Amino acid sequence: MESGSALGRSQSWRLRAGFLVGDWSGDGSTLQRTGLIQLRQSEAVRYELDGTILVIEGTGRERSGSVVGDVAFNAYAIVS
């Protein structure tokens, strides 16, 4: 069981991080060994395990103009 101060820190953290929760997407670029790649980046951010962790899943897909293609990379993060 969490002590009062640990519980307060946990609740405070969740309140401060709440603006991140949701689905996000946009255009971007990354420099890889093969050169500059244009991307359509999407992020899904959500609380899991009764709000004790924040999960961030990202997917970057290659983009050429308005055509979005293959996955260039995936990212997964857990914040606790």
PEDA-V613564 format. One record per helix or strand of 2 or more residues. SS is the DSSP state (a for helix, b for strand). FROM is the first residue (numbers start at 1). TO is the last residue. If there is no record, write none. Layout:
# PEDA-V613564
((SS;FROM;TO) (SS;FROM;TO))
This chain:
# PEDA-V613564
((a;4;20) (b;22;32) (b;35;48) (b;53;64) (b;67;79))
